[in-house]
C-alpha cells in the first residue's frame, strides 16, 4: 500500500488488518527561544528537530491522536544549574492545513531524566487529539513550543520558528458515510479548540459542543429569577510565577437582584496543585467575566481565601467566586469566562498571578437584560460583590515585582542562561 505498510495481526478466527501510523520524516527548522525575563539573557538562536506521528488514513468523524517527538531542542541546558528529574513540561502548537485549517494544542507530561548543566535538553513527547470533520488531505506542521521547568522556580522559555517548517505528517481523511458540513471544529486534547474547514465554521471550546444557555425572561419584570449557566471547558495560560496552564470546566450562574444579577462563578475541583504548604487565608481567586452580545465590558467576581491550610502538591479546589452584574444594555447579553487571577498573600507584597484564557471559549450564560444606570456597557466594568483588593492584573508588572521579591527572600541571585527555564514561583511560598 505504501512505505508504511500494513501490519497483519493474526487472531483465532480470522485476520485483523491494522494500518500503521504515518512514518513522518524528521523536520528541522531554525528557532528562536526567549529565556525567562528574570534571567536577563538575550534570545537564543538554534535548530529544532521534530518528528510528527499521526495515522496515515482515517475517516470523517474519527478522533485521532497526534504525537510530537522532539528529537533535538533548539538549545542546551546552559552551564548554570542541573535540572532535576521530572521538572520539565513542554507544550506546543501544530498548524493544521490542507482540507482543514487551525491549530492543534500539544501537551507533554512533566517527565524527564536529570539533565546536567551544559547538556542537551530532553523533552517528553507531546500529544493532542484531532477531530476530523471534513474529507480530504490534512497536513500537520510543527510550530511554536514552550518549555516550563518547575524547580527551583517555575519559568517558561518560549520558542518559535524563524522560518516556515516543512509539513511533519499528512492524514488522508475519507468520508465514512455519515458526511459532514464544510467547516467544523478541530478539538485538541479536550481542552482547547481551533476552527477547521472552510465557510462559516464556528470556534468552540474543547470538551464538547456546549452552547450558550438562555437566561430567559425579561431583564426587569417578574418570572424566572434563577438562571443556571452552561458548563464550558476553558484553558488558562498563567504568567510566571504561576503554573504554566490551568484547565477547568467553568459555570456562570445568575440570580436576579432588582434590575441586576448576582453572579456565581464555579470552577471544577482540583484545578491546580498547591505549590507549597500554605496557611489558611493565603490563596484567593478572582475572575473577569467577559460580557458580549448586547453588552460589553467585564464583571469582576471574587472568591474567599482558603479556609483551611493547603498541603504541598495536593489538588486545590477554588471556592465559588461572586459578584454583581448591572446590565449596561438592553437585549441579549452573554457572559463568558475571562481572565482568572490567583493571589497569594503571605504578608507583605502579595504575589498576583494572572491566567489568560487560551483561544476562544463559549458563553456560559445568555440573559435578557434591561439597561440600568451605571451599567457595564460603554467601557465601564461592573464590580465584584464586596470587592476590595485582589484586583485583576492586566500587565506583567506585578509578576515582575513578585519575581524580584522572590529573589530577595531567597537571599541569592540566580543567573539563568540560554533557553532554560528553571525558577519556581513557589520558593518564596515554601519559605
N, C-alpha and C positions, 0 to 999 in steps of 0.2 A: 504493500500500500504506500509506504513512504519509508524514509530512512529511519523513522521512529519505530516502524514495525508493529506487529501485533503480538501480544502475549497470549499464549494458549494455556488456559487453566483447565486441566482435566479433572472431572469430578464424577462420582459414581455413575449417574445415569446419562451423562452427556458431556458436551464441551462448552465451556463458557468463554466467549471472546471478550477480552478486556483491552480497550485501546490504551496504548501507552501515552503518558503525558508528552506534550511537546518538548523536544530536546532543544532548548534555546541556546544559541551561541552566546559567548561572553561578550558583553557590551562594555566598552571603555569610553569615558568622557572626562574632559577637563572640568575640574570642580574648584569652587572657592568655598572655604569654610570660615565662618566667623566665630572666633573664640568667645567665651563669656565676657561680658563687659568688665567684670571685676578683674580680669587678667591684665587688661591694658595692652594686650598683644595685638599686632596687626593681623589682617586676614591671611589665611594660609592657602596657597595655590597647590593643587595636586591632581591626581588622576584617580577616579573611582572606577572599579571594575565590578560589574554586576551580572548576575545570571537570573533571568525571569523564567519561571516554570509555570505552565498552565496546560490544561487539556488541549490537544490538537483539534478536537472536534467536540461539539456539544449541540444541544437543541434549544430552541426558544423556550424560555421558562425555567431552564436549568440555573442553579446557583453553583458556580464553580469556585474552587479555591485557587488563588494565585500566590506564588511564593517568590519572594525577593531574597536571593542569596548574595550577600556582599563578599565577593571574592577578595577584594582589596579596598580598604577605605582610603580616602584622599590624603590622610596624613597619619603619622605615628603618634603614639603616646609620647609626649616630649620628655626631656630629661629633667623632670621636676619631681614627680612622685609616682609610686606604684599604685595601680588600681586594684582594689580588692575583688575577690570572686563575687559574681552576681551583683554587680553595681551598675552595669551598662545596659541601657534600654534604647533601642533605635525605633524611630517611626519614620515613615516616608510617604511619598506620593507617586503613583503611577498614572501617566496620562493614557486615557482610553481614546482610541481613534478608529478610523475606518467606518464601519456600519454604526458605531455608537460614538458618543463624544462625552467627555467629562473627565473626572479624576477618581482614582481608587485609593483610599487611605489604607496604608500598610502599617502593621504594628508587630513588633517582636517582643519576646519576653525579656525580663531583666535577668539575663543569663549570660555568663562569660567566665572563662578561666581567669586566674590572676594575670594581669597584664603589667609586666615590668616597665620601668621607665625606658624611653628611647627604643620601644619595640612596636611592631605593627599592632594596630587596633584589631581586635577580634570581635565581630558583631554577630549576634544570633540572627537566624533567618527571620524575616518579616512575612506576615501572611495577611491576606484580605480576601473577602468573598464578593464575587461579582455576579449580579443577577442579569441574565441575558434576556433581553426583551425585544430583540429585532434580529431577523435573519441577515446573514452577510458575514464578511470577514472583519474581525475586531483585532486591532493592534494594541499592544501593551508596551509602553515606553517608560523607562525609569526617569524620574525627575528629582526634585529636591528631597533631602532627608535630614533628620535631626537626631542627634545623639545626646541622651541625657545620662548623666552619671550622678549617683545619689550620695556618694561619700567622697571626702568629708563634708562637702556641701553640695546641694543639688544645683547643677547648672546644665545649660544646654549649649551645644555647638551646632549651628545651623549651616548646612552645606547645600549649595545649589549649583547646577550645571553652568559652565561658562561657554558651552557650545551645545548644539542640538544633538542629544544622544540618538543612537540608532534604535530601531524597534527591537525590543527584547524578546517578544513572543507574539504569536498570532493564533487566534481561535477562529475556526470555521464554524459558524452558527447556522444550523439548518432549521427550517420550520418544522416543529414537532407535531403539527396538525391542529394545535389549539389556536395558533395565529396570535397576533398582537398588533395593536395600533402602532403607527410610527411614533417614535418617541417613547418616553417612559423614564424610569429611574434606574440607576446603577447603584446598588447598595454595597457598602463596604463594611464588612465585619459587624453589621447590625448597629453601627454607631454613627456613621456619617454617610452623606449621600452625594451623588452627582447626577446631573441630567444626562440622558443618553438618547441617541437617535435624533431625528430632525423635528421640524414642525414646532408645535407648541407644547413640548414636553415640560412638565412641571417638576420642580425640585421638592423632594420630601425629605424628612429626617428619618434616619435608619430605624430598623426595628419594626417596620410595618407602615401601612398607608394611613396613619392617623389623620383625621380631618378635623377641622375646627368644629367646636360644639357651640351651637347657637344658644345664647343666653335666654332667648325667648322673651316675650312680654315687652311692654313699653318701658322706656327708661324712667318714667316718672310715676306712673299710676300704680294701682294695686296689683293683685295677682301673684305670680311667682316671685318668691323672694330669695331662694337659694339657687345658684347656678353652678352646677358641677362642671369642671373643665375636663378636657381630654388629656390622657397621659401621652406625652410625646418624648421621644428619645433625643437627648442633647449631648454633644461632646464639647467640653470646655478645654481650651488651651491656656494653661496658667503661666504667669510670669514667674521667673525665679524671684524669691527663693522658695517657691511652692512646688507642688508636684507638677510634672510635665503635662499630664492630662487628667481630667476627671470626666467620666462617662456616667450619665444618670438619666433615669426617667423623671420628668418634671410634670407636675399637675398644678394648674392655677384655678382655684375655686373662688367664687364671688358670692357675697350676700348683700342684698340691697340694704342701704342705710340712707334713708331720705332720697335725695337725688343722686347720691353717690353709691359706692360699693366698698365693702370691707373685703380685702383680698387675703387669701391664704395660699401660699406657695409651698408645695411639698415636693421634696426630692426622694429618690429611692434610698433604701437603707444601705449603709456601708459604702458610701460614695468615695471615701478616701480612707487611708490608713493614718493613724495618729503618728506624727513624725517623731514624737518623743513622749515621755511621761509628762502629761500636762495636768496642772491642778484644776479644780473646778473654777469656772469663770474665765478661763484663758482663751477659749476659741469661740468666735462668734461669726455667723454667716449673714450676708445680705445679698440682695439681687436688685438689678434694674429691670423691671418688667417692661418690655417694649410694646408700645401701642401702635396699632395700624388700622387699616380701613378708614373710617371717617375721622378718627382721632390720630394724634401724633404726640411724640414725646416719650417719657418713661415714668414709671411709678416705682419709687424706692420702697422696698419691703425689707424688713429686718427680722432676724430670729434672735432668741435669747442666747446667752453664752451657755456653754456646757454646764450642767448642774452637778455632774459627778466627775471625778478625776478620770483621765483617759490614759490607757496603757499604751506604751510604745508598740507600734506595729499592728495594733488591733483596729478593726474597722470602726469608722466613726459615722454615726447617724446624725445628719444635720437636723436641727429642730425646724418646725414649720416657721416660715417667715411671713410676717403680716404687715399690711399697710393699707392705706385708704386711697381709692381711685375716685377722683372727681372729674367726670367727663368734661372735655373741652369742646365737644362737637355733638351734633345730633345726627343719628344714623346708626349704622352697624360698625361697631368698633371691635378690633381684635386685640387679644393680649397674648404675648409670646414670651418664653424665657429669654432673658438677656444676660448681661454680664453678672457673673457670680463672684462675690468678693469674700475671701476668708481673712479675718482679722485675728491675729494672735497677740494677746496683751499679757505680758509678764511683769508689768511695771515699767515705767519709763516710756520710751517711744514704742508704740505698737508696730508690729510687722503687718503691712497691708498687702495682700496678695490678690490682684485682680485676675479672674479667669474669663477670657473672652469666649463667646460662642464660636465654634468652628463650623463654617459652612452655613447653609440655610436650615431653618427649623420651622416646623408648622406651628400655627397658632394653637394654643391650648383651649382658648375660650373666645367666643364671639358674643357680644352683648348689644342689645338695642339701647342706645344711650340718648340722653337728652342733655344738651349743653348746660353747664352750671357755671355761675360766676366764679372766676378764678380757676377754671378747669385746666386740663393738661394741654390742649391744643395750642398752637401758636408758639411753640418752643419752650413753654413753661413745663416743668416737671412736677407731677403730683408728689406728695411727700409721704414718707413712711410713717405709720402709726407709732407715736411715741419715739420717733427717731431723733437721737442726738448722738453725734459721734458715729464711728463705724461707717462713714460715708463711702461711696464708691469711688475708686481711683480710676481716673481716665488716662493717666500718664504713668510713666515708669519712675517718676521722681521719688515716690515713697519707697519703691522697691530698691532704688539705688541707695537711699538713705539707710534702709534696713540692712543692706549688704555691708555698708560701711560700719554700721553699728555692730554687726556680727564680727567683723574683723577686730574691732576694738575689744569686744567682750572676750574673744578668743585670746587676745593678748599677743597675737602674732600676725604677721603679714605673709600671706602665701602668694607667690607669683605663679600664675598658671600660664603656660605657653602653648603654642601650636593650636591644634584643634581639640584639645582636651577640655574636659567638661567636668571637673571634679569640684565640688564645693557644695556642701549640703546645707540648706537653709537652717536645718534643724540643729546645727552645732550650738547656736545660741539657746535654742529651746532646751536642749539637753542640760546645758549649764543651769 
